[in-house]
Amino acid sequence: MNIGRFRKLCLLTAFAALPFLLGCPPPPPRGVVYVAVAPPAAQVEVVGVAPGPEHVWIAGHHEWRGNAYVWVSGHWAARPHRGARWVAGRWRHNRSGWYWVDGHWR
């Protein structure tokens, strides 16, 4: 490999890694709906006693429904398997606007 080609490869690699080095989030999945207005602050929820030791509280969140945010209340959910951990959904922002990333079990 000649020096010019090597430099070009290094430059392209550095450029591709730049978003990760700056802490930019990855792009959202296809089919995501972008919202121009930031979501409101989360509502305070009263979390009762878990129905059982295998249950985890999944906090409520604001959901975009066409022209406004609507609060979706939190709920208890049973772990799908022992040791499962809930990763909460969250609103993220990029140049196109705000978009929702679903929560999931890990």
Backbone as CSV, one residue per row, in Angstrom:
resi,resn,N_x,N_y,N_z,CA_x,CA_y,CA_z,C_x,C_y,C_z
1,MET,0.865,-1.179,0.000,0.000,0.000,0.000,0.903,1.230,0.000
2,ASN,0.590,2.170,-0.883,1.426,3.370,-0.928,0.994,4.365,0.142
3,ILE,1.828,5.350,0.414,1.605,6.322,1.490,0.324,7.128,1.259
4,GLY,0.062,7.565,0.049,-1.144,8.358,-0.247,-2.417,7.582,0.049
5,ARG,-2.416,6.334,-0.333,-3.588,5.482,-0.082,-3.774,5.237,1.417
6,PHE,-2.659,5.033,2.115,-2.705,4.812,3.562,-3.254,6.037,4.286
7,ARG,-2.790,7.225,3.893,-3.286,8.465,4.505,-4.781,8.636,4.273
8,LYS,-5.207,8.348,3.057,-6.632,8.467,2.729,-7.462,7.502,3.585
9,LEU,-6.985,6.283,3.744,-7.679,5.297,4.573,-7.746,5.755,6.024
10,CYS,-6.651,6.305,6.547,-6.639,6.810,7.930,-7.624,7.960,8.099
11,LEU,-7.649,8.863,7.130,-8.554,10.006,7.189,-10.015,9.555,7.156
12,LEU,-10.349,8.617,6.284,-11.722,8.108,6.213,-12.122,7.392,7.499
13,THR,-11.222,6.635,8.073,-11.499,5.936,9.333,-11.738,6.931,10.460
14,ALA,-10.902,7.966,10.534,-11.068,8.988,11.582,-12.387,9.724,11.397
15,PHE,-12.741,10.043,10.166,-14.001,10.744,9.892,-15.194,9.884,10.286
16,ALA,-15.147,8.583,9.987,-16.247,7.677,10.333,-16.381,7.530,11.850
17,ALA,-15.286,7.599,12.575,-15.318,7.425,14.035,-15.664,8.712,14.770
18,LEU,-15.654,9.847,14.093,-15.871,11.139,14.742,-17.171,11.212,15.545
19,PRO,-18.334,10.784,15.019,-19.557,10.868,15.835,-19.453,10.089,17.151
20,PHE,-18.797,8.933,17.123,-18.660,8.135,18.339,-17.715,8.805,19.330
21,LEU,-16.656,9.416,18.823,-15.706,10.101,19.697,-16.319,11.339,20.337
22,LEU,-17.258,11.973,19.641,-17.917,13.164,20.172,-19.115,12.821,21.055
23,GLY,-19.418,11.542,21.170,-20.536,11.119,22.015,-21.886,11.284,21.344
24,CYS,-21.919,11.370,20.035,-23.191,11.498,19.323,-23.920,10.158,19.348
25,PRO,-25.236,10.192,19.522,-25.974,8.935,19.518,-26.020,8.354,18.113
26,PRO,-26.203,7.046,18.015,-26.325,6.438,16.692,-27.616,6.918,16.021
27,PRO,-27.701,6.818,14.715,-28.921,7.259,14.045,-30.104,6.387,14.461
28,PRO,-31.310,6.946,14.440,-32.481,6.160,14.832,-32.815,5.105,13.783
29,PRO,-33.556,4.080,14.178,-33.949,3.057,13.216,-34.910,3.626,12.175
30,ARG,-35.058,2.920,11.062,-35.993,3.342,10.011,-37.414,3.360,10.554
31,GLY,-38.229,4.233,10.002,-39.622,4.309,10.409,-39.871,5.160,11.639
32,VAL,-38.826,5.816,12.132,-38.958,6.647,13.322,-39.729,7.912,12.986
33,VAL,-40.570,8.338,13.915,-41.306,9.587,13.757,-40.559,10.671,14.514
34,TYR,-40.257,11.756,13.822,-39.570,12.879,14.448,-40.586,13.907,14.918
35,VAL,-40.312,14.500,16.071,-41.172,15.521,16.662,-40.323,16.782,16.835
36,ALA,-40.849,17.921,16.413,-40.099,19.174,16.487,-40.037,19.736,17.904
37,VAL,-41.016,19.398,18.735,-41.122,19.939,20.090,-40.563,18.930,21.093
38,ALA,-39.735,19.408,22.011,-39.171,18.525,23.038,-40.274,17.960,23.926
39,PRO,-40.100,16.732,24.416,-41.095,16.172,25.319,-41.104,16.908,26.655
40,PRO,-42.266,16.964,27.310,-42.323,17.589,28.640,-41.556,16.742,29.659
41,ALA,-41.324,17.317,30.814,-40.678,16.571,31.899,-41.572,15.401,32.307
42,ALA,-40.941,14.333,32.735,-41.695,13.159,33.179,-42.576,13.510,34.372
43,GLN,-43.730,12.884,34.451,-44.620,13.100,35.585,-44.150,12.264,36.767
44,VAL,-44.463,12.734,37.950,-44.129,11.986,39.159,-45.178,10.896,39.323
45,GLU,-44.715,9.682,39.491,-45.630,8.546,39.642,-45.474,7.937,41.028
46,VAL,-46.573,7.446,41.560,-46.537,6.723,42.824,-46.351,5.256,42.478
47,VAL,-45.253,4.695,42.932,-44.939,3.296,42.653,-45.344,2.481,43.872
48,GLY,-46.306,1.643,43.704,-46.763,0.807,44.812,-45.834,-0.376,45.033
49,VAL,-46.345,-1.344,45.769,-45.587,-2.556,46.073,-45.665,-3.504,44.875
50,ALA,-44.538,-4.102,44.537,-44.500,-5.043,43.418,-45.427,-6.221,43.678
51,PRO,-46.107,-6.708,42.636,-46.985,-7.864,42.811,-46.233,-9.142,43.159
52,GLY,-44.939,-9.161,42.879,-44.137,-10.340,43.203,-42.659,-10.029,42.992
53,PRO,-41.780,-10.907,43.470,-40.345,-10.651,43.373,-39.818,-10.656,41.933
54,GLU,-40.551,-11.240,41.016,-40.110,-11.304,39.620,-40.563,-10.092,38.798
55,HIS,-41.222,-9.134,39.451,-41.741,-7.957,38.755,-40.799,-6.762,38.848
56,VAL,-40.809,-5.962,37.782,-39.975,-4.766,37.672,-40.879,-3.599,37.299
57,TRP,-40.629,-2.435,37.894,-41.406,-1.242,37.553,-40.891,-0.661,36.244
58,ILE,-41.791,-0.469,35.304,-41.467,0.179,34.035,-42.108,1.559,34.092
59,ALA,-41.267,2.574,34.202,-41.744,3.945,34.406,-42.558,4.450,33.219
60,GLY,-43.456,5.380,33.524,-44.261,5.998,32.479,-43.422,6.944,31.628
61,HIS,-43.997,7.355,30.518,-43.293,8.253,29.609,-44.295,9.017,28.749
62,HIS,-43.827,10.082,28.137,-44.658,10.813,27.192,-44.552,10.159,25.824
63,GLU,-45.700,10.003,25.184,-45.768,9.414,23.851,-46.335,10.456,22.898
64,TRP,-45.798,10.541,21.689,-46.300,11.482,20.706,-47.459,10.835,19.959
65,ARG,-48.597,11.503,19.947,-49.783,10.961,19.270,-50.282,11.949,18.218
66,GLY,-49.503,12.125,17.181,-49.922,12.926,16.045,-49.742,14.417,16.160
67,ASN,-50.258,15.016,17.218,-50.133,16.472,17.349,-49.891,16.916,18.788
68,ALA,-49.693,15.976,19.703,-49.463,16.328,21.104,-48.843,15.147,21.849
69,TYR,-48.174,15.471,22.955,-47.657,14.425,23.837,-48.767,13.977,24.771
70,VAL,-48.801,12.675,25.026,-49.772,12.082,25.949,-48.980,11.237,26.938
71,TRP,-49.339,11.332,28.217,-48.644,10.557,29.245,-49.134,9.118,29.230
72,VAL,-48.190,8.170,29.206,-48.488,6.746,29.315,-47.987,6.323,30.685
73,SER,-48.901,5.885,31.543,-48.546,5.543,32.927,-47.617,4.339,33.005
74,GLY,-46.805,4.343,34.054,-45.919,3.211,34.302,-46.706,1.997,34.772
75,HIS,-46.032,0.855,34.802,-46.702,-0.384,35.215,-45.663,-1.418,35.661
76,TRP,-46.143,-2.412,36.361,-45.293,-3.525,36.768,-45.297,-4.563,35.659
77,ALA,-44.148,-5.166,35.400,-44.053,-6.225,34.394,-43.182,-7.350,34.947
78,ALA,-43.567,-8.575,34.631,-42.786,-9.734,35.063,-41.550,-9.877,34.168
79,ARG,-40.431,-10.209,34.784,-39.206,-10.439,34.006,-39.440,-11.614,33.059
80,PRO,-38.958,-11.516,31.817,-39.150,-12.635,30.880,-38.297,-13.849,31.232
81,HIS,-37.205,-13.624,31.977,-36.356,-14.724,32.449,-35.554,-14.227,33.651
82,ARG,-35.064,-15.156,34.421,-34.304,-14.801,35.619,-33.098,-13.939,35.259
83,GLY,-32.897,-12.871,36.003,-31.770,-11.982,35.780,-32.004,-10.939,34.696
84,ALA,-33.189,-10.962,34.062,-33.472,-9.969,33.021,-33.490,-8.575,33.631
85,ARG,-33.012,-7.613,32.871,-32.943,-6.235,33.333,-33.654,-5.348,32.318
86,TRP,-34.498,-4.429,32.799,-35.231,-3.514,31.928,-34.367,-2.308,31.598
87,VAL,-34.227,-2.007,30.318,-33.536,-0.810,29.852,-34.635,0.157,29.420
88,ALA,-34.768,1.256,30.136,-35.880,2.181,29.919,-35.823,2.833,28.542
89,GLY,-37.012,3.081,27.985,-37.113,3.840,26.752,-36.743,5.294,27.027
90,ARG,-36.452,6.040,25.977,-36.045,7.433,26.187,-36.230,8.225,24.903
91,TRP,-36.378,9.514,25.091,-36.422,10.440,23.967,-35.006,10.865,23.641
92,ARG,-34.662,10.851,22.345,-33.348,11.306,21.896,-33.551,12.429,20.892
93,HIS,-32.508,13.187,20.672,-32.602,14.324,19.765,-31.447,14.314,18.774
94,ASN,-31.760,14.658,17.532,-30.720,14.892,16.530,-31.182,16.043,15.640
95,ARG,-30.505,16.285,14.538,-30.837,17.425,13.675,-32.260,17.366,13.132
96,SER,-32.831,16.176,13.015,-34.185,16.032,12.470,-35.276,16.274,13.503
97,GLY,-34.928,16.253,14.784,-35.910,16.478,15.847,-35.789,15.438,16.945
98,TRP,-36.861,15.291,17.707,-36.926,14.328,18.816,-37.523,13.032,18.312
99,TYR,-37.014,11.905,18.809,-37.566,10.595,18.453,-37.479,9.662,19.653
100,TRP,-38.399,8.719,19.714,-38.503,7.793,20.836,-37.733,6.517,20.540
101,VAL,-36.964,6.057,21.533,-36.258,4.781,21.470,-36.957,3.869,22.484
102,ASP,-37.549,2.784,22.001,-38.295,1.886,22.885,-37.411,1.254,23.952
103,GLY,-38.026,1.004,25.115,-37.351,0.246,26.160,-37.327,-1.226,25.760
104,HIS,-36.447,-1.983,26.416,-36.356,-3.413,26.101,-35.731,-4.174,27.262
105,TRP,-35.911,-5.477,27.229,-35.298,-6.350,28.240,-33.914,-6.747,27.787
106,ARG,-33.011,-6.807,28.731,-31.642,-7.229,28.436,-31.332,-8.415,29.314
